Amino acid sequence: MSVLLEFAMFPTDKTGDSASESVSKVIKMIKDSGVSYKLTAMGTIIETETLAEALDIVNRSYEVLEPLAKRVYSSIKLDIRKGKDNRLIQKIKSVESKIGKVNQ
């Protein structure tokens, strides 16, 4: 099974224009966890074998931010498919096979 989870999570009560300081701590945790992931300008996509693993990453992300903020915002999208894996890469390759390279 493949669980793709796209999410954004950041504190809303911090001053300044950028959330990158807090977000970088979450990305480091994801990187250190060993799950496949892709950072985008608007969020992060992870791929796990189970829903429980994906939701654990979300929970651990909150645990990273919780000491830093009184309020944390998050949005989450899921795509769960049995019998497939490596979809973080394969979904892009499928589109590229039809129109050519899409990311520079």
PyMOL commands that set and color helices and strands:
alter all, ss='L'
color gray80, all
select helices_A, chain A and resi 20-33+51-68+87-99
alter helices_A, ss='H'
color red, helices_A
select strands_A, chain A and resi 2-11+36-39+44-48+72-81
alter strands_A, ss='S'
color yellow, strands_A
deselect
rebuild
show_as cartoon
